[in-house]
Amino acid sequence: MPDLRQATTMPLIPPALRGPITTLSSTVTVDHVLPSAAVELLVGGAPSALVGVAGSNSVRIHVPAGALPAGAVVTATWSLGGETSPPSTPQVVLGIPDRLDPPVVLSPVHTAADWIAVGGLFPGAEVTIVDGGREVGSGVSDGPTLEVRVSDRIDAGSEVQVTQSAQRPDGSVVESPPGRGLPAEERFSREEQPGAPSIVGPVHECAGAVLVVGAVPGCHVHLHTGGTTHEYAAVAESFWANLPGAAHAPATFTVTNELLRLGLSSAASPAVGVDPAAPLEAPRLHPDTQLCPSLVSVKAEMLAPGAALTFEMRGAGGTSVVGRAGAPDTGRSDTYVLGDLSALVPAAPPYPAVVLTEQLCTLTAESNRAWVHRPTGQQEVPPAFFDAPVECSSWLHVLNAWGSLVTVRSDQGDWPLVASWVLVPASGWVPLNRQLRAGEEVQVTVELGCVPEHLRVSDPVTVQGHGDPDALRIDEGLRPGRNRTVWVRHAVVGARLHVFVNGERRASVWVTGDVPSMSTVAVVVGELTEEDAVTARQTVCGQTVGESPAVHVTRGRMDLEAEPSTLKKGVRTAVTIRARDADLGHTLFGAVRSGGAVVGYLGQAFEVTAPSAAPVRFTVTIEGYADGAIDLPVAAPPPPPPATVTITSHASLGVAIQVIKEISWTLTGPGQSITQSATPNAGSAVVTLPVPPTGGTTVHYALSGKATIEFYQPAIAATLTKQVSVFYVIGPALQGAITVAWSGSSRTAEINISWAPIHDPQTGAVIDEVYVFVLNTMSG
């Protein structure tokens, strides 16, 4: 067992270098650090003058022009409190390629927008947005996405065009084809006030960000606190607003939606203050990443933005601090590489576990345990792609990575490194530095991890064309309701999928699921009302193409069935009611009511007693469906059959021949005696005694009996006959009594009767013991 002693130092986890990095990058962002940390970029493993001091858990380091040549390998370290972290996973500096992809418009475009979010960018490229030949916005990207400030009006119904361009060292310019946005929506006249956003509480002491919801996509959000206003570009309905400093009581926060080009402002949100007593939510470590001791990595979820994180390895030998890091400034999940912890992991159980402690000032919370062990059940196969890669996709689904760091390479000379040093658990989606090109060959390589050397490179796979982007279909059976999901078929992997309700865009998602295999993409669209018309379109390679046939929202009908199909008056019965969509056949779930009260749930048994002969009605109400009802008829219970006591006797003497010649049993009760006899002339006998009705009361009977048994004794070649009378025997006694209690319609009991020893009449020796086993069944 390794010695997991408490560490005397607090090691720092390698930072995360945000990529891609290009020769045009003016800044490089480093994550996972802590405030006041000194952060340095290493080029080719050597220190550089590219340094910065973190003011939060991320730091942007300025890069002078020409400081990062194409092909250079860049890593980063951070130092704090006398400790210096290991270097980050590397990023390879990309040179300017021969072609750039058309950008993708990420945010909804409307006539009042102040901002448009654009993705699929080459870091350092100049981005231009044009509407009808007029430039309405521009900027320079410092990453794969950029919020572009809108400087002029956007006409309703127009499709803005977005291009990106980069200048080579020789002065030549590479420019992308234009990517098109969806038709601009008419939003907000000058007399219309936008709705107010809000802040989600609680705001913790030392919080680094607040969660804003209800923002108008494309507007500014102003955060007001202590007489100061901070401005944010809102390109989505919710986002984390990074605070300029840690929050402390008694500070309060409000937010407003601002459409600055139109001069419109919303009312202020309700004020939310810092709550020092609000506890932190426990973070969670995703368990399926704990596979490889030589490259332990964890996906941490439900983090508090800006919190300090401490990772510990806990096992039978004690506790060891294995790293410190920072939570994202504006998010709740991230992946952390802890490095090689093989020395702390035994070859056999019990295995240690990684535990995360999160801290905001004096607030702390501890995660679940994520067990670290060597891979089990690992197949001896190289990495592979789940499905054939498709052009214009910005992701690849990698299999057989087993908690490793992987790269993806292409045979395209101008941009050969498609993805660099991405952590993949057993399998998962890898974000790419650019869109895939039809006809190129790509392959994945495991760079670090518990994968044998000879299984680290996949076969090359050719990128396929995206097929027919106009084949979108929406599944029928859309029901009205507050929170609805639309299922879209035949979307292109890597496309931007848009769902419209009555011609207005309702939601957009990236198609990153296993579409070729799973066939459908789920898009949450919110509230649908009856007769709404729902359609879908998709943006492929920067162009929005096709439109699905409209599917109208209709109220569903349900088919109900019950088991059993009838009830008995006064008899408590277990009933199961099931419901299905009458048109589509899928199972429905909800509460079952009778007489207005909830009596059970669909698909689950519940007990019911019919009080009268009238049918019992059950009703089901499900959002989006017409109410369902089913009536169960009530039948009068049949009269109970006569009660009987059935006794089976077996003569077991241990001899060759044994015959019960005659047997009788008597039930004696209050004022009555019932006797039945039989002459079976066999080794067993069955006697049934009728029991008179008792009106539901309990009557006690004494059971007694006598029998004549004949058997053949081979030792003396003689036939012996023995007639005995017996009462129920308790223990070794030969006389006793049995009480048979009968109430209602049925009872069962087991009775064991032991006979006295039988003696040889000539010698007086004990021949054997006779046991009569009686199964007494009283049924009604």
N, C-alpha and C positions, 0 to 999 in steps of 0.2 A: 504494500500500500504506500503510495507516495506520501511524503510529509507535507501536508498543506498547512504550514505554519502561517500565522498572521504576518502579512508583509509589513516591513518597517518603512517602506517608501510607498508612494502612490503613483504607480506607473501611468503614463498617458497613452491612450489608444491612438493608433495612426489616424490622422485626419482624413477627410474625404475631399478629393480634388474634383471640383465640378467641371465636367467636360461637355463637349469637345473643346480643345484649345487649338487655335490656328495661328498662322503667322500674322494675321490681322487683329488678333485679340488685344484689346487695350487694357483689359482687367482679367484677372483669374480669381475665382471665388473658392475659398477653402472653408469647409464646414467641419462640424464636430469639435471645435475648439471651445475654450472658455474665455470669458472677458479678461482682458489684460495680457493674454497670451501673446508671445512674440512668434510670428509665423514667417517661415522662409520657404521660398521655392528653390528646389535643387534641379539643376539642368545637367543631365547626364550623370547624376549622382553627386555632383560637386556643388558646394554652396554658391549662391549668386547674390547680387545686390538687390534682388526682388524680395522685399520684406514688408511686413506690415504688423501693426498691433491691433488685436481684436478688441472692438468695443462691445461685442455681443458674442453669440456662439458661432457666428460666421464672420469672415473678413474678406474684403475685396482688395487684392494687391494690384497696384498700377504696374503696367508693363509698357515700357517705352517701345516705340516702333523699332523693329528689327532685333529686339532682344531675344526672341524665341524663333530660331530657324526651323524650317520644315524638317521633320524627321527626328527632332530632338526629343529625348525622353524626359518628361517633367514629373517630379514628385514634390511633396511638401512635408515639412515637419513643424511641430509647434513646441514651445518651451514655456514652462510655468513652474514657479516654486522650486527651481533647481533641477527639475526633470525635463528631459527632452524625449519626445515621442519617436517611435520608429517611423520611417518614411511611409507616406501614403502609397496606395496602389498607383501605378504610373499612368500618365496620359502621353500619347505621342502627338507632337505638334503636326497639324495637317497643313500641307501646302495648298495653294489655290488650285482647285480642280479644273478640268477642261470644261465641265458643265455644272450648272447649278440647277437645283430643282425649283419648280414653281412653288412659291410659299403657299401656306394653307391659312385661311382666315379662321381664327378660333372663336371669336366672340360674335354675337349677333350684331348686324349692322343696321342702324336706324338713323333717321334724319336728324335726331338730336344728339347723336353720339359725340363725345369729346375724345374717346379712345377707341382704338380697334386693336385687338390682340392678334398677332401673326405668329405662326410656327413654321417649322421646317427650314430654319435659317442657317446659313453658314456664319459662325461667329466672326464679327468684324465686317460683314457685308453691309452695304447701304441699302435701305429698304424704302421703297417709294409706293404710295397709294394714289391711284388716279381714278377720278370719276368723270366720265364723259370728256376725256382729254384734259381735265383740270387736275393738277396735283393738289390733293387735299390732306396730305400728311407724309412725313418722311422721318427717318431716324437711322441710327447705326446700331446694329445688334451687338450685344456682348455675350450672347448665348444662342441656343436654338429657338428661343421665343423672344418677342419684343412687344411691348405696348406702345403703339404709335399714336402720338397726339394729333387729333384731327384739327386742321387749321381753317377749313372752309366748309361750306354747306355740302351735304350729301342729298341728292335728289331721291325722292321716293321711287321705288321700283328699280333703281339702277343697280348694276352689279359692279362694285368697285374692283379694280384690277391692282394686284400687288406684285411687284417684281423685286428681286434682289440682285445686286451686282458687286463685283469685287475687282480691284485693279491689281494686275500682276506687276512684279518688279520692273518689267520692261515697258510698262505703261499701257499695255493692252488691257481691255476690260472684258470680263466674263459676266454675262447677264443671263438671268433665268427667263424662261417663258413666263407669261403672267399667270398668276393664280387668281381665281375669281371668287368673290364672296357671294352669298345669297342675295337675292333682291332686297334692297333696303326697305325696311318697314317705316311707315309713317307713324312717328311717335312724338307726342308732346307738342301741342301748339303753345304759343306764348301765354295763353290764358290758363293752361293746364298745369297744375302743380304736381310734381312727382310725389309718390308716397314716401313715408319716412322709413328708414332702415332701423335696425335695433342692434344692441350689443347683447350677446349671450353671457349671462352670469353663471357662476360667480367669477369675479376677477380676483385672483389669488394675490396675496402679498408677494411682491417681487416678480409678478408676472411680466413676461417680456413681450406679450402680444395680447390683443383682444379679438374675439371672433365677431365679425360683423355679418349680419344676415339681412336680406331684404334690400340689398343694393340694386340700383338700376344698372344693368350691364352697359358699359360704355360711358358712364358718368364719372364724375369725381365724387369721392366720399371725403367729407371733412370730419375729423375727429377733434372734439373740443374738450380740453381739460385744463383747469387752473388758469383760465384766461388765454390759453394758447391754442391755436388751430394747426392741425397737421393734415396734409393732403395726400390722398391715395388715388391711384388709378383703379377704378372698379371695372373689371372686364368679366366678372361673374357675379351671380347673385349673393354669394357668400365668400368670404376670404378672411385670412388672419391679418390684422393690421399690426405691423411691428411697431412697438412703442419706442420713442427716442431714449428712454431710460426705464429702469425697473419701476413697476407700480408700487406705491406705498399708500397706506391709509393716512389721511381720510380722503384721498383723491377720488374724484368722480369723473365719469366719461359720458359724453353724448355724441351722436353722429347725425349727419344730415347728408342727403343726396343732393348733389349740385350739378346742374347742367349749365356750365359756364358760358358756352357759346350762345345759348338762348337766354341767359340771365335768370334761370329758374332755380329755386331752392325749395327743398322740402321742409316740413316741420321737423324740429329736433326730436330725436328718440327719447324715451324715458332715460333718466340718468341711472347709471349703474356705478356703484362705488366699490372700492377695494374691501373685501371681506377677510380680515385676518384670521377668522375662525373657520373659514371654509376649508375642508380637508382636500388633499390631492386625490385624484382618482388613481387607483393602483395601475401602474403600467403593466403591459403584457409582453412576454417574449414568445415569439412565434415558435412552436416546438419543432416544426419540420426542418429547421435550419441547423439543428444540433446533431450533426452527423460526423464531422471530420475533426479529430483532435489536432491535426497538423495545420488546420486552417479554421479555427472556431470563429463562427460569425453568427450574429443574432439579428433578427428583425424585431425591433422594439416598437410597440404600438401603444396608443392612448397616452402619449407623453404630454407634458405641459410645456408649451413653447418657451424656450429660453432656460429650461431647468438644467441643473448640473447633475450628471449621471455618474454613478460608481458601480462598476461591475465586479462581482466577487465570484470565486469558485469555491463552493462549499461541498465538503465530503466527509467521509468517516475520519479522515486525518486532521480536520480542522478547516479553517477559512483562509483564503488567500485573495487579496485584492489584485485583480488582473487588469484593471484599467479605469481611467476617468475620461469623460468626454462631455460634450454639450449636446442637449436636445436641439432640434431645429428651431430657428427663430420664428418661423411662420408655418408650422406644420405639426402633426401629431405622430408621425411614424418615420422611421429611417432604419437603415441597415448599418451595423457596426462590425468591423473586422477586428477581432481580438488577437488574432495571430496564432502562432504555434503553441498550444498548451499540452502537447503530448506528455511532457514530464509530469503533469498533474493528473493524468488519466490512467488508471490501472488497466491491465489487460482483461480483468474479469470483474463482475459486479462485486460489491456495490459501486456504481459509478458516481462521480461528483456531478454537480449541477451548477450552471451559471444563474446567478440571481442579480437583478438590477435594483439599486436604490436610487430614487429620484429625489432631488432636493431643490426647493425654492425657499431661500432664506432659512427659516426654522421649520418649514413644512417638509415632511418626508413621506414617501410611500414606497412600498416594496413590491416587486413583481412576483409572478409565479416562478417555479423552478424549471429550467430548461436543461435536460440531462445531456451530458456530453459522453459519447461513446464511439467506438470505431464502427464503421458502417456495417450493417447487418443486412443480409438478403441482397447485396449488391450484385448486379448482373455483370458478367465479364463481357461487356460490349462497349464500344467507343461512343462518344457523344453523337447526337443526331438531331435532325430537325423533325418536329412533330408532323408537319405537313409541308408540301412543296412550297418554298418561298414564292411570294407573289409580288410583281412589280408595284412600285409606289408605296409599298408597306414600309413603315418606320419601326417595325418590330419583327423579331424572329422568335419562335417558340422552340427552346432547346430542351432536349431530353438527356438523361444519363449524365448529368453534371455532378450530382452527389455532393452538394455543398461546396462547389469549387468556384474559382475565379476563371472566367472564360473570355476569350477574344473571338471576334468574327472577322474573317478576312475575305477579300474579293480578288478576282483576277483582273480588275480594272486598275490600270497603272496610275491613273490620276488620283484615285482615292481608294487605296487598297485596304486600309484599316476601317472596317465598317462599324465595329464596336470594340472598345478597349476595356479590359479588366472589369467585367461585370460579374457580380456575385449571383450565382444561381443555386437554389437549394437542390432538391432532387431533379426538378424540372421547372421551367418558368419562362416568362417572356423577357427578352433582352431588348432594351431600347437601342436604336441604331443612330449613328451620326448623320445619316442621310437616308433618303428613300432608295429602295432597291430598284435596280434597272433590269428590264427584261433581257434575258439571254446571258447575263453575267453568271459566273460560278462563285458560290460562297461556301465556306466551310468554317466550323467552329473548332477551337482549340482550348483544351483545359490547360491553363497556365499554372495554377497552384491548387492543390487539394489531394484528397485520398483516392485518386484514380491512378492505376498503374501506368508507367511510362508508355507502354505499347498500346494503351487504349485512350490516348489523349487527343487524337485528331480525328475528326469525322471525315467521311467521304465528301468530296465536292458535290454540290447540288446546283442545278441550273435554275435560275429564277424564271418562273412562268409568267406569261401574260395574265392580266387580271380578268380576262373573259368578258362576259357581257354585263357591263355595269347598269344596264337598263332593266334587269330582270327582278328588281325588288318586288317583294310581296309582303303584305301585312296579314298576319293570321286573323281569320274571322273570329267573331265572338267577343268583340269589345263591349264591355258593360259599363254603364255609368257608375261613377263613384269618385271619392275624394282623392285617392292615391292609386293611380292605375299604371300598369306596365303594358307597353305595346311590344309585341314580338314581331321582328322583321326578318324575313328570309332572303337568302341569296345576296347578302352584303359582301363587298370585297374586303378581304383582310387588309388593314392599313388605311381604309377609307375613313372619312369623317361622315358619319351618318346623321341625318337630320330628320326629325319627325315634325309634321305640321298638323295643326288642328284648325279646321275651317280656314285654311290658307295661311295661317300665321305660325311661324316657327315656335315650337314649344320646347324642344330639347335637342341637343346635339351630343354625340358620343364618338369616341374613337372605336373602331372595330378592331379589338385586340383579342377577342375570344377565339376559340377553335372553330371558326365558322365553317370551313369545309367539312368538318366532321359533325358538329353540333347543329349546323344549318340555320340557327336563329340567333339574333342579337336582341337582348332585352333593353328597352329604353323606358325609363320612368318619366312619365309626362304629366303627372299630377292629376288634377280633377278633370273628368270627362262627364259631359251631360248627354242626355238622350238626343239622338239625331246629329251629334257632332260628326263631321267628316274628317277622317284621319288619313294622311298620306305620308310618304317618305321619299327622300332624295339622298344622294350620297355624293361627296366630293372626292374624286379620284384623280391623283396627279395634278391637284390644283384646280380641277374643273368640276363643277357641279353638273351631274348628268342624271338623266332619267327621272321618272316619277312613278311611284307605285300606283296601281288603281286605288281609288278611295274606298275605305271601309267605314261604314256608318255605325255609330254607337247605338246599340239596341238593348232594351231591358230583356234579360234572359228568362226562360221558363225552366222550372225544375220538376223532375220526376222523383216522387217519394215512394219508398217501399219499406214495409215493416216486417220484422220477424220476431215472434210468430204473427200470423195474420189475424188472429182473434184473441180475445181475452175471456177469462172466466169470472163471473160475478163473485166478488168477495175473495178471490184468490190472488195473492201477490205474485206478479209475473215479471220476469226480466224481458224487456223489450229493446230491440235495436232498430233504429230508423236510419236509413241511408238516403242520400239525395245525390242526383246527378243532373248535370246540365242537359236539358231535354234535346238540345240541338247538337252539342259537341260531345256529350257523353262523359266528360271528366267529372270526377268526384267533387262534391261541394262539402264545405264544413261550416258549422254554425250551431246556434243553440236551438233546442227543441222546447216548445212551450205547450202547455195544456191549461185551459182556463186562465190564460194570461200569465201564468207563472212558469219560469224555467224549470223543466223537470229533467233535462239531460242534454246531451250533445250528439250531433250526427256521428254515426259510426261507432258509438260507445253504448254499451248496454246500461240501461237504467230500469229501476223497478217501479211498477205501476199496479195499483189495486182498483178495479172497476167497482164503484159503490152501488151501481144499479145495473139494470139490463139495457140501459140506453148506450148507444155507441160512444166511444171516447175519441174526441178529436184532438189531433196533434198538429201544430202549426210551426212553420219555419220561415224566418225573415232573414234574408241575406242581401246586403247592399248590391244593387244592380240587377236584382231579380224580382219578378212578381212573387208575392207571398205564396208559399205552398202549404197545402193542408192534406191530411190523410185521416180517415175515420176507421177505427178498429171496432168491429162488431163484438158484442158481449154475449157469450153463451152461458146458459144455466149449467152449473156443475153437475155431472152425472151422479146418481146415488152411489154411495160407496159400496163395493162388493162385500159380501159376508166375510168377516174376519175369520182366519183359520190359523191353527198352529200345526205345522208340518214337522214331524220328527223322523229322522233317518237314523237307524241303528245298524251298527256293523259288529259282528262277532269276530273277535280277533284273538284266537287261542294259541297260535303258534303250532298248530297241528295240521295234519294233512286235510282232514275233512271237518267242516264246521257248519252247522245248520241251525238257524233259528226256527224252531218248530212252531212256536206260538209266542205272541207278545201282545201286551196291552198297556195302555197308558191312561192315566186319569188326571184330569184337571179338576181341582176342588177349590171352589170359591164361596163367597157369601151366599148361602142358601141354594147352591147348585153344585152338581157334580157331573162332569162330562167324561165318558169312557169310550174309547175306541180300541178294538182288538184286530189282530190279523194273524193268519197262519201262513206265513210266506214260504216255509220249507226251503229257505235259501240263506245264504250267508249274510244278507242284509234285509232290512225291512223298513218300509215307509208307512207311517201312520199319520193321518190327518184328522184333527179334531176341530169341529166348528166352534166358534166363540159367539155367544149371543150379543146383539147390540147393547151398548151401555149408555147411549145418549151422550157420548163424548166424555164421560167420566173415566177415571182410572180404577180398574178392578184388579185386585191381587189374587193370584192363583197359586196353589201348591201343586207341584208336579210329582207324581209317583208312578211306579210301573212294575210289572213283573214279566218274566219271560222264561220259556223252556228252551234250552240250547242243547243240541245233540252234537257230539263230536266223536271222531274216531281216533283212539290213542294207539299208534303203531307199536309201541313197546309191549303192550299187553294184548294187542289185537282184540280190544273190547270196545263196545259202544257204551258211552256214559251219557246219561241224561240228567240235567240239573234244572230244577225250577227254583227261581229266586224272586224275591220281591225287593225292590230298592226304592229308596228315596234319593233325591239329589245329594251328592256326596261333596262335602267341603273338607279338604285336607284328607287325613287317613281315616276319618270316621266313616262308618257304614250307614249312618242315618243322618238325614238333614232335611232341609226343605229348600225349594226354589221359589222365588217370587217372579212371576211373569207379569210385567206391567204393560197394559195396553191402553193407548189413548189415541183417538183419531183413527186414521185409516191404515197405518202400517207401522210395524216394528220388526226388528230382527235381533236375534241373540244367538250366541253359541254356548252350548251346554256340554260339559264333559262329565260322563258318568263312569265311575270305576266299580267293578264287581269284586266280590270277595274271592280269595284264592279257592281253587277247586282241588279237592283231594282225591287220590286214587282210593276207591272204596275197598280194595283188598289190602293194600299196604298202609294206607293212611298218609302216604307221602304227598306233598304238594306237587301237583302236576304242572300247573301254570297259573297265571293270572289272566282273567278275562277282562278286556276293556271294551266298553261300548261307547263309541263316540257319536254323540247326538248333535245334528245340526237342526236347530229349532228355528223355523221361519214363520213368523206371523205376518201375514200380508192382508191388505185391505183394498 
